[in-house]
Amino acid sequence: MPVDKTMAAQLYKTTTGRLFHAGAIAIITVGLPARGKTHVSRSLCRYLRWLGVQTKVFSVGNYRRQRIGTRSNDFFAPGNLNTAAQRQEIAEECLRDMIDWLENGGGQVGIYDASNTTEERRRLLQELLTQNHIQAVFIGPYRRPRALLRNHHRPEAQLRQDDECGRTDYRQQR
């Protein structure tokens, strides 16, 4: 591995050339549009690379812009059946590229940057990655509404826990 002066000293490598023994890992972002998933993905990638972990972000949004350019908001509407197949095809191509990179391209951590808002979609990703012997980790940045944040700092609000840990479908955050 060539010396990269921007990363921390790598402590050891496994016989496979990976930095740790966990094997290939896919970090999958979850959340509604414009909630910070891409920012978190890029920051996490930068940090893991600095540690010496072979990491790459696979952004469904970038794939879409490269293939069909920018689109209006109605292109992304869940009820728009005319574009659903095209959106699905682009997401699957991005996922296939990440799996290929993890299996054959020397990667250790692939970050799949997409909304993945439904339980069904996350279950499908989990099954597909497990079949390919890739561990899946789901992360979702959560931004609380401003009114809730204002109320949260009141003394009586600090006595109760209004955590969002139990959510299973991120579309409920609207």
Backbone as a chain_set.jsonl record, in Angstrom:
{"seq": "MPVDKTMAAQLYKTTTGRLFHAGAIAIITVGLPARGKTHVSRSLCRYLRWLGVQTKVFSVGNYRRQRIGTRSNDFFAPGNLNTAAQRQEIAEECLRDMIDWLENGGGQVGIYDASNTTEERRRLLQELLTQNHIQAVFIGPYRRPRALLRNHHRPEAQLRQDDECGRTDYRQQR", "coords": {"N": [[0.852, -1.185, 0.0], [0.673, 2.157, -0.953], [2.259, 4.937, 0.671], [0.281, 7.165, 2.397], [0.121, 10.353, 3.343], [-1.963, 11.604, 4.585], [-3.374, 10.021, 6.288], [-3.882, 8.306, 9.429], [-1.454, 6.339, 11.247], [-1.404, 3.031, 10.21], [-2.222, 0.27, 12.125], [-2.153, -2.575, 11.871], [-2.514, -5.233, 9.448], [-4.76, -7.653, 8.128], [-4.452, -11.036, 6.871], [-5.854, -10.93, 4.533], [-5.478, -8.429, 3.662], [-7.1, -6.52, 4.631], [-7.99, -4.068, 7.095], [-9.103, -4.854, 9.527], [-10.617, -7.716, 11.127], [-13.32, -8.048, 10.542], [-14.364, -8.395, 8.042], [-16.069, -7.573, 4.949], [-17.985, -4.609, 5.062], [-21.078, -2.985, 4.838], [-22.305, 0.178, 5.066], [-25.352, 1.612, 5.445], [-27.327, 4.283, 4.608], [-30.237, 5.782, 6.063], [-33.238, 7.523, 5.791], [-35.29, 10.463, 5.312], [-35.318, 12.659, 2.395], [-32.895, 15.338, 2.249], [-31.939, 15.35, 4.904], [-29.4, 15.085, 5.843], [-27.985, 12.793, 5.206], [-26.082, 12.403, 3.111], [-24.067, 14.168, 3.892], [-23.266, 13.0, 6.325], [-22.409, 10.54, 5.307], [-20.195, 11.262, 3.672], [-18.513, 12.459, 5.575], [-18.05, 10.315, 7.345], [-16.784, 8.543, 5.603], [-14.444, 9.996, 4.996], [-13.244, 10.022, 7.54], [-12.88, 7.23, 8.072], [-11.147, 6.572, 5.968], [-8.975, 8.112, 6.735], [-8.199, 6.673, 8.932], [-7.158, 4.552, 7.626], [-8.735, 2.632, 6.457], [-10.063, 0.977, 3.687], [-12.378, 2.654, 2.054], [-15.429, 3.682, 0.501], [-17.89, 5.86, -0.899], [-21.061, 5.186, -2.18], [-23.247, 6.756, -3.937], [-26.597, 6.985, -4.583], [-27.942, 9.184, -5.556], [-25.915, 10.542, -6.983], [-25.391, 8.652, -8.972], [-27.863, 8.702, -10.287], [-27.944, 11.401, -11.24], [-25.752, 11.328, -12.999], [-26.668, 9.565, -14.942], [-29.26, 10.371, -15.844], [-29.486, 13.091, -15.43], [-30.661, 16.119, -13.76], [-33.831, 16.184, -12.105], [-37.335, 17.045, -11.723], [-39.275, 17.505, -8.684], [-41.525, 15.81, -8.79], [-40.638, 13.538, -10.031], [-39.594, 11.966, -8.031], [-41.693, 11.269, -6.423], [-43.399, 8.918, -4.424], [-45.756, 7.793, -5.405], [-45.531, 8.021, -8.131], [-45.673, 6.062, -10.638], [-44.634, 5.935, -13.167], [-41.955, 6.616, -13.037], [-40.901, 4.968, -11.153], [-39.735, 2.432, -11.785], [-37.427, 3.219, -13.124], [-36.078, 4.658, -11.111], [-35.679, 2.563, -9.285], [-34.033, 0.836, -10.789], [-31.683, 2.365, -11.063], [-30.914, 2.583, -8.364], [-30.425, -0.113, -7.797], [-28.288, -0.642, -9.547], [-26.287, 0.958, -8.432], [-26.042, -0.304, -5.945], [-25.184, -2.879, -6.767], [-22.687, -2.18, -7.826], [-21.394, -1.37, -5.467], [-21.342, -3.782, -4.009], [-19.768, -5.342, -5.737], [-17.359, -3.89, -5.625], [-16.705, -4.254, -2.927], [-16.382, -7.031, -2.859], [-14.553, -7.64, -4.947], [-12.928, -5.463, -5.49], [-11.15, -4.729, -3.534], [-12.156, -3.292, -1.44], [-13.197, -2.398, 1.907], [-15.099, -1.107, 3.511], [-18.143, -0.111, 2.369], [-20.214, 2.611, 1.654], [-23.519, 3.057, 1.33], [-25.324, 5.429, 0.049], [-28.399, 6.446, 0.207], [-32.0, 6.91, 0.397], [-33.679, 4.772, 1.493], [-36.105, 4.336, 2.988], [-38.205, 2.631, 3.75], [-39.236, -0.237, 5.691], [-39.399, -2.589, 4.255], [-37.622, -2.161, 2.097], [-35.178, -1.927, 3.491], [-35.03, -4.463, 4.652], [-34.783, -6.041, 2.346], [-32.294, -5.117, 1.399], [-30.667, -5.962, 3.531], [-30.935, -8.782, 3.341], [-29.868, -9.278, 0.752], [-27.22, -8.356, 1.031], [-26.321, -10.043, 3.084], [-26.43, -12.516, 1.774], [-24.261, -12.153, 0.149], [-22.198, -12.255, 1.907], [-21.614, -9.927, 3.336], [-21.511, -7.633, 5.914], [-24.14, -5.689, 7.21], [-24.783, -2.37, 8.221], [-27.011, -0.103, 9.452], [-27.572, 3.337, 9.336], [-28.992, 6.402, 10.406], [-29.347, 9.757, 10.125], [-30.959, 11.946, 12.335], [-33.068, 14.627, 12.551], [-34.644, 16.668, 14.7], [-37.826, 18.376, 14.768], [-37.885, 21.984, 14.839], [-39.639, 23.218, 16.698], [-40.014, 21.176, 18.562], [-37.421, 20.949, 19.514], [-37.127, 23.457, 20.744], [-39.06, 23.22, 22.781], [-37.982, 21.09, 24.14], [-35.967, 22.056, 25.72], [-37.146, 23.226, 27.876], [-37.631, 23.173, 31.416], [-39.571, 21.262, 32.435], [-39.759, 19.529, 30.306], [-37.366, 18.248, 30.27], [-37.548, 16.31, 32.135], [-38.737, 14.086, 31.106], [-38.288, 11.375, 28.812], [-38.181, 11.61, 25.423], [-37.377, 10.01, 23.304], [-36.534, 8.801, 20.012], [-36.025, 6.184, 19.422], [-37.537, 3.869, 18.938], [-38.632, 3.92, 16.392], [-39.662, 2.474, 13.336], [-40.273, 3.006, 10.743], [-39.2, 5.462, 8.76], [-40.646, 7.294, 7.375], [-42.559, 8.26, 9.021], [-41.603, 10.501, 10.274], [-42.334, 12.932, 9.28]], "CA": [[0.0, 0.0, 0.0], [1.495, 3.357, -0.984], [2.167, 5.766, 1.869], [-0.618, 8.308, 2.279], [0.456, 11.196, 4.486], [-3.174, 12.185, 5.16], [-4.063, 9.082, 7.177], [-3.193, 7.905, 10.651], [-0.637, 5.141, 11.074], [-2.159, 1.782, 10.232], [-1.636, -0.567, 13.155], [-1.894, -3.915, 11.358], [-3.379, -5.701, 8.371], [-5.033, -9.083, 8.177], [-3.864, -11.727, 5.714], [-6.608, -10.553, 3.337], [-5.144, -7.055, 3.318], [-8.042, -5.622, 5.281], [-7.475, -3.481, 8.324], [-9.604, -5.576, 10.687], [-11.108, -9.053, 10.8], [-14.781, -8.087, 10.422], [-14.773, -8.655, 6.667], [-16.657, -6.441, 4.246], [-19.078, -3.967, 5.785], [-21.858, -1.987, 4.102], [-23.023, 1.135, 5.899], [-26.489, 2.015, 4.63], [-28.023, 5.427, 5.195], [-31.689, 5.675, 6.134], [-33.87, 8.781, 6.169], [-35.957, 11.267, 4.295], [-34.421, 13.567, 1.665], [-32.426, 16.59, 2.869], [-31.795, 15.175, 6.351], [-27.988, 15.024, 6.2], [-27.395, 11.475, 4.939], [-24.881, 12.546, 2.281], [-23.041, 14.804, 4.723], [-22.774, 11.974, 7.252], [-21.685, 9.551, 4.497], [-18.89, 11.819, 3.268], [-17.69, 12.641, 6.782], [-17.666, 8.988, 7.812], [-15.814, 8.034, 4.63], [-13.186, 10.723, 5.206], [-12.665, 9.559, 8.798], [-12.414, 5.852, 7.927], [-9.948, 6.603, 5.116], [-7.895, 8.651, 7.544], [-7.746, 5.555, 9.755], [-6.506, 3.573, 6.762], [-9.71, 1.646, 6.002], [-10.477, 1.174, 2.296], [-13.777, 3.07, 2.152], [-15.931, 4.422, -0.657], [-19.307, 6.189, -0.86], [-21.838, 4.871, -3.381], [-24.389, 7.646, -3.816], [-27.64, 6.761, -5.578], [-28.2, 10.488, -6.161], [-24.884, 10.805, -8.0], [-25.655, 7.722, -10.088], [-29.021, 9.21, -11.019], [-27.565, 12.619, -11.966], [-24.854, 10.952, -14.098], [-27.377, 8.822, -15.981], [-30.427, 11.045, -16.412], [-29.49, 14.523, -15.113], [-31.529, 16.54, -12.655], [-35.257, 15.986, -12.355], [-38.235, 17.789, -10.838], [-39.681, 16.76, -7.488], [-42.522, 14.773, -9.069], [-39.909, 12.333, -10.426], [-39.297, 11.193, -6.82], [-42.925, 10.975, -5.668], [-43.619, 7.464, -4.307], [-46.899, 7.385, -6.216], [-45.244, 8.182, -9.553], [-45.332, 4.735, -11.154], [-43.9, 6.089, -14.425], [-40.515, 6.741, -12.785], [-40.502, 4.022, -10.1], [-38.832, 1.412, -12.331], [-36.147, 3.877, -13.421], [-35.425, 4.921, -9.82], [-35.269, 1.263, -8.748], [-32.918, 0.342, -11.6], [-30.486, 3.139, -10.71], [-30.533, 2.186, -7.001], [-29.858, -1.465, -7.868], [-26.967, -0.551, -10.19], [-25.383, 1.509, -7.419], [-25.824, -1.37, -4.959], [-24.343, -3.912, -7.408], [-21.325, -1.646, -7.893], [-20.812, -1.411, -4.131], [-21.063, -5.186, -3.69], [-18.622, -5.739, -6.558], [-16.164, -3.238, -5.082], [-16.379, -4.904, -1.659], [-15.955, -8.413, -3.098], [-13.467, -7.797, -5.918], [-12.146, -4.248, -5.689], [-10.264, -4.442, -2.409], [-12.787, -2.424, -0.456], [-13.57, -2.973, 3.185], [-16.348, -0.478, 3.943], [-18.885, 0.615, 1.342], [-21.297, 3.398, 2.23], [-24.614, 3.137, 0.363], [-25.996, 6.682, 0.358], [-29.727, 6.512, -0.399], [-32.972, 7.136, 1.465], [-34.005, 3.483, 2.115], [-37.017, 4.734, 4.063], [-39.186, 1.628, 4.184], [-38.74, -1.476, 6.296], [-39.278, -3.577, 3.175], [-36.375, -1.88, 1.368], [-34.045, -2.258, 4.366], [-34.999, -5.926, 4.773], [-34.253, -6.53, 1.078], [-30.852, -4.826, 1.396], [-30.046, -6.855, 4.518], [-30.889, -10.134, 2.781], [-28.939, -9.301, -0.382], [-25.851, -8.225, 1.531], [-26.005, -11.263, 3.825], [-26.153, -13.541, 0.765], [-22.931, -11.887, -0.392], [-21.261, -12.288, 3.045], [-21.285, -8.546, 3.683], [-22.253, -7.205, 7.102], [-24.868, -4.434, 6.995], [-24.991, -1.467, 9.345], [-27.92, 0.953, 9.026], [-27.47, 4.571, 10.115], [-29.918, 7.426, 9.942], [-29.321, 11.034, 10.854], [-32.299, 12.349, 12.738], [-33.175, 16.033, 12.94], [-35.945, 16.92, 15.312], [-38.431, 19.651, 14.383], [-37.431, 23.111, 15.677], [-40.554, 23.427, 17.826], [-39.714, 20.147, 19.543], [-36.148, 21.306, 20.141], [-37.377, 24.579, 21.666], [-39.78, 22.704, 23.944], [-37.145, 20.122, 24.828], [-35.08, 22.736, 26.669], [-37.91, 23.676, 29.03], [-37.336, 22.281, 32.558], [-40.48, 20.122, 32.563], [-39.504, 18.603, 29.195], [-36.15, 17.495, 30.524], [-37.848, 15.234, 33.064], [-39.22, 12.913, 30.38], [-37.493, 10.934, 27.668], [-38.996, 11.497, 24.209], [-36.434, 9.485, 22.326], [-37.143, 8.26, 18.807], [-35.35, 4.915, 19.146], [-38.431, 2.8, 18.542], [-39.188, 4.08, 15.05], [-39.315, 1.451, 12.363], [-40.493, 3.517, 9.4], [-38.755, 6.837, 8.843], [-41.628, 8.192, 6.754], [-43.378, 8.788, 10.1], [-40.966, 11.674, 10.83], [-42.847, 14.157, 8.637]], "C": [[0.887, 1.234, 0.0], [1.259, 4.202, 0.268], [1.289, 6.972, 1.569], [-0.407, 9.16, 3.52], [-0.771, 11.833, 5.136], [-3.884, 11.228, 6.103], [-3.212, 8.772, 8.403], [-2.378, 6.644, 10.373], [-1.496, 3.892, 11.19], [-1.466, 0.822, 11.191], [-1.291, -1.965, 12.658], [-2.808, -4.176, 10.176], [-3.608, -7.181, 8.572], [-4.392, -9.727, 6.948], [-4.6, -11.403, 4.421], [-6.27, -9.146, 2.876], [-6.087, -6.05, 3.95], [-7.499, -5.189, 6.63], [-7.949, -4.204, 9.577], [-10.293, -6.843, 10.218], [-12.613, -9.138, 10.547], [-15.239, -8.422, 9.009], [-15.332, -7.401, 6.033], [-17.871, -5.919, 5.012], [-19.75, -2.955, 4.863], [-22.573, -1.114, 5.118], [-24.109, 1.728, 5.012], [-27.205, 3.166, 5.32], [-29.531, 5.241, 5.075], [-32.238, 7.048, 6.517], [-34.472, 9.508, 4.996], [-34.956, 12.169, 3.58], [-34.089, 14.819, 2.478], [-32.343, 16.502, 4.391], [-30.339, 15.005, 6.779], [-27.315, 13.695, 5.928], [-26.09, 11.588, 4.145], [-23.754, 13.181, 3.076], [-22.42, 13.792, 5.684], [-21.938, 10.944, 6.489], [-20.287, 10.038, 4.154], [-17.966, 11.984, 4.473], [-17.175, 11.305, 7.316], [-16.607, 8.379, 6.889], [-14.444, 8.684, 4.847], [-12.485, 10.219, 6.47], [-12.106, 8.143, 8.661], [-11.183, 5.773, 7.027], [-8.746, 7.122, 5.891], [-7.329, 7.566, 8.46], [-7.048, 4.466, 8.94], [-7.436, 2.492, 6.24], [-10.099, 1.979, 4.557], [-11.981, 1.409, 2.278], [-14.173, 3.867, 0.92], [-17.426, 4.658, -0.486], [-19.927, 5.865, -2.208], [-23.155, 5.629, -3.252], [-25.389, 7.409, -4.94], [-27.972, 8.08, -6.28], [-27.188, 10.835, -7.236], [-25.072, 9.897, -9.215], [-26.792, 8.261, -10.948], [-28.652, 10.449, -11.846], [-26.65, 12.306, -13.144], [-25.611, 10.295, -15.243], [-28.517, 9.599, -16.63], [-30.49, 12.535, -16.101], [-30.398, 14.839, -13.937], [-32.982, 16.41, -13.071], [-36.075, 16.821, -11.373], [-38.655, 16.889, -9.677], [-40.677, 15.654, -7.779], [-41.874, 13.471, -9.549], [-39.737, 11.398, -9.23], [-40.528, 10.81, -6.017], [-43.163, 9.468, -5.62], [-44.763, 6.962, -5.176], [-46.676, 7.496, -7.72], [-44.745, 6.857, -10.122], [-44.551, 4.804, -12.465], [-42.388, 6.13, -14.202], [-39.998, 5.719, -11.768], [-39.497, 2.99, -10.612], [-37.45, 2.008, -12.611], [-35.378, 4.165, -12.127], [-34.883, 3.634, -9.217], [-34.05, 0.723, -9.479], [-31.613, 1.06, -11.251], [-29.989, 2.748, -9.319], [-29.883, 0.804, -7.003], [-28.486, -1.465, -8.528], [-25.924, -0.045, -9.2], [-25.042, 0.439, -6.381], [-24.932, -2.467, -5.527], [-22.888, -3.455, -7.487], [-20.648, -1.686, -6.526], [-20.443, -2.844, -3.747], [-19.839, -5.673, -4.465], [-17.326, -5.151, -6.012], [-15.738, -3.895, -3.768], [-15.832, -6.316, -1.876], [-14.692, -8.509, -3.947], [-12.53, -6.597, -6.038], [-11.25, -3.868, -4.534], [-10.868, -3.552, -1.341], [-13.134, -3.153, 0.824], [-14.879, -2.402, 3.71], [-16.937, 0.288, 2.768], [-20.03, 1.341, 2.008], [-22.337, 3.622, 1.138], [-25.498, 4.316, 0.747], [-27.294, 6.79, -0.436], [-30.738, 6.66, 0.733], [-33.384, 5.856, 2.192], [-35.002, 3.639, 3.256], [-37.973, 3.657, 4.545], [-38.511, 0.401, 4.794], [-38.497, -2.531, 5.226], [-37.963, -3.397, 2.414], [-35.161, -2.271, 2.215], [-33.909, -3.762, 4.548], [-34.388, -6.544, 3.51], [-32.731, -6.296, 0.992], [-30.106, -5.76, 2.34], [-29.891, -8.259, 3.955], [-29.872, -10.244, 1.651], [-27.493, -9.222, 0.084], [-25.426, -9.473, 2.305], [-25.679, -12.412, 2.873], [-24.755, -13.387, 0.177], [-21.861, -11.807, 0.699], [-20.726, -10.9, 3.381], [-22.147, -8.164, 4.878], [-22.895, -5.848, 6.832], [-25.028, -3.673, 8.299], [-25.86, -0.328, 8.824], [-27.754, 2.164, 9.937], [-28.443, 5.591, 9.534], [-29.804, 8.683, 10.754], [-30.751, 11.45, 11.166], [-32.257, 13.796, 13.192], [-34.578, 16.254, 13.468], [-36.499, 18.259, 14.825], [-38.027, 20.76, 15.354], [-38.331, 23.332, 16.886], [-40.285, 22.411, 18.93], [-38.406, 20.462, 20.26], [-36.324, 22.458, 21.127], [-38.047, 24.074, 22.933], [-38.925, 21.766, 24.775], [-36.264, 20.782, 25.894], [-35.835, 23.357, 27.85], [-37.666, 22.694, 30.178], [-38.253, 21.07, 32.656], [-40.253, 19.092, 31.462], [-38.277, 17.743, 29.471], [-36.373, 16.346, 31.505], [-38.313, 13.974, 32.359], [-38.289, 12.599, 29.214], [-38.413, 10.815, 26.467], [-38.102, 11.064, 23.049], [-37.173, 8.852, 21.156], [-36.596, 6.874, 18.468], [-36.269, 3.845, 18.598], [-38.982, 2.908, 17.133], [-38.728, 2.952, 14.135], [-39.486, 1.95, 10.943], [-40.232, 5.03, 9.418], [-39.685, 7.806, 8.124], [-42.518, 8.816, 7.815], [-42.807, 10.086, 10.671], [-41.535, 12.983, 10.293], [-43.638, 15.014, 9.571]], "O": [[1.765, 1.36, 0.854], [0.173, 4.173, 0.848], [1.525, 7.705, 0.609], [-0.722, 8.73, 4.63], [-0.637, 12.535, 6.139], [-4.912, 11.593, 6.673], [-1.994, 8.954, 8.405], [-2.6, 5.965, 9.371], [-2.23, 3.723, 12.163], [-0.263, 0.589, 11.082], [-0.229, -2.489, 12.996], [-3.759, -3.432, 9.934], [-2.757, -7.883, 9.118], [-3.852, -9.031, 6.087], [-4.049, -11.575, 3.334], [-6.724, -8.714, 1.817], [-5.886, -4.843, 3.812], [-6.657, -5.861, 7.226], [-7.261, -4.171, 10.597], [-10.524, -7.016, 9.022], [-13.126, -10.239, 10.351], [-16.419, -8.71, 8.809], [-15.1, -6.294, 6.518], [-18.673, -6.692, 5.537], [-19.081, -2.168, 4.193], [-23.353, -1.606, 5.933], [-23.819, 2.282, 3.951], [-27.637, 3.046, 6.467], [-30.031, 4.633, 4.128], [-31.753, 7.668, 7.464], [-34.193, 9.201, 3.837], [-33.867, 12.419, 4.097], [-34.893, 15.291, 3.282], [-32.645, 17.471, 5.088], [-30.069, 14.8, 7.962], [-26.187, 13.477, 6.37], [-25.103, 10.934, 4.481], [-22.6, 12.772, 2.946], [-21.2, 13.735, 5.836], [-20.884, 10.523, 6.965], [-19.31, 9.31, 4.326], [-16.776, 11.681, 4.395], [-16.009, 11.183, 7.69], [-15.645, 7.77, 7.358], [-13.419, 8.002, 4.876], [-11.271, 10.013, 6.468], [-10.981, 7.88, 9.087], [-10.272, 4.989, 7.295], [-7.631, 6.629, 5.722], [-6.128, 7.539, 8.732], [-6.421, 3.567, 9.501], [-6.972, 1.524, 5.638], [-10.425, 3.125, 4.245], [-12.764, 0.478, 2.462], [-13.375, 4.622, 0.365], [-18.149, 3.79, 0.003], [-19.385, 6.226, -3.253], [-24.065, 5.196, -2.545], [-25.07, 7.607, -6.112], [-28.254, 8.085, -7.479], [-27.553, 11.362, -8.287], [-24.925, 10.339, -10.354], [-26.703, 8.277, -12.176], [-29.01, 10.537, -13.021], [-26.756, 12.949, -14.188], [-25.23, 10.455, -16.402], [-28.721, 9.497, -17.84], [-31.464, 13.189, -16.474], [-30.844, 13.946, -13.216], [-33.315, 16.515, -14.251], [-35.575, 17.246, -10.332], [-38.421, 15.68, -9.688], [-40.679, 14.642, -7.078], [-42.498, 12.412, -9.481], [-39.735, 10.177, -9.391], [-40.413, 10.093, -5.023], [-43.132, 8.806, -6.657], [-44.735, 5.82, -5.635], [-47.543, 7.106, -8.502], [-43.55, 6.567, -10.091], [-43.879, 3.842, -12.837], [-41.623, 5.726, -15.077], [-38.791, 5.618, -11.55], [-38.508, 2.706, -9.936], [-36.43, 1.367, -12.36], [-34.169, 3.943, -12.057], [-33.767, 3.606, -8.699], [-33.128, 0.206, -8.848], [-30.56, 0.429, -11.156], [-28.785, 2.597, -9.11], [-28.904, 0.575, -6.293], [-27.605, -2.216, -8.109], [-24.809, -0.564, -9.143], [-23.884, 0.298, -5.987], [-24.02, -2.936, -4.846], [-21.97, -4.239, -7.248], [-19.461, -1.999, -6.431], [-19.358, -3.089, -3.222], [-18.972, -6.342, -3.902], [-16.308, -5.841, -5.946], [-14.545, -4.072, -3.523], [-14.926, -6.749, -1.164], [-13.846, -9.368, -3.696], [-11.454, -6.707, -6.626], [-10.647, -2.795, -4.546], [-10.166, -3.104, -0.434], [-13.339, -4.367, 0.829], [-15.684, -3.13, 4.292], [-16.32, 1.212, 2.238], [-20.741, 0.766, 2.832], [-22.069, 4.295, 0.143], [-26.32, 4.216, 1.657], [-27.288, 7.176, -1.605], [-30.375, 6.549, 1.904], [-33.435, 5.86, 3.422], [-34.777, 3.139, 4.358], [-38.503, 3.762, 5.651], [-37.378, 0.055, 4.458], [-37.516, -3.273, 5.28], [-37.273, -4.374, 2.122], [-34.22, -2.879, 1.705], [-32.794, -4.282, 4.594], [-33.572, -7.461, 3.597], [-31.984, -7.176, 0.564], [-29.047, -6.285, 1.998], [-28.825, -8.861, 4.08], [-29.099, -11.201, 1.602], [-26.637, -9.948, -0.42], [-24.281, -9.91, 2.188], [-24.762, -13.192, 3.129], [-24.138, -14.366, -0.243], [-20.748, -11.346, 0.446], [-19.542, -10.726, 3.67], [-23.364, -8.347, 4.859], [-22.25, -4.957, 6.279], [-25.36, -4.244, 9.338], [-25.49, 0.341, 7.86], [-27.791, 2.038, 11.161], [-28.68, 5.63, 8.327], [-30.126, 8.69, 11.943], [-31.643, 11.309, 10.329], [-31.508, 14.153, 14.101], [-35.567, 16.051, 12.764], [-35.736, 19.17, 14.505], [-37.847, 20.513, 16.547], [-37.84, 23.605, 17.981], [-40.327, 22.755, 20.112], [-38.294, 20.266, 21.47], [-35.746, 22.445, 22.213], [-37.654, 24.449, 24.038], [-39.119, 21.657, 25.985], [-35.864, 20.131, 26.859], [-35.215, 23.952, 28.731], [-37.509, 21.497, 29.935], [-37.785, 19.964, 32.927], [-40.523, 17.907, 31.66], [-38.169, 16.629, 28.958], [-35.493, 15.504, 31.688], [-38.288, 12.895, 32.951], [-37.592, 13.478, 28.707], [-39.337, 10.002, 26.482], [-38.084, 11.672, 21.979], [-38.315, 8.416, 21.302], [-36.703, 6.441, 17.321], [-35.813, 2.981, 17.849], [-39.748, 2.037, 16.719], [-37.57, 2.537, 14.159], [-38.904, 1.38, 10.02], [-40.985, 5.781, 10.038], [-39.525, 9.019, 8.252], [-43.179, 9.817, 7.538], [-43.472, 10.723, 11.487], [-41.226, 14.047, 10.829], [-44.13, 16.07, 9.174]]}, "num_chains": 1, "name": "protein.A"}
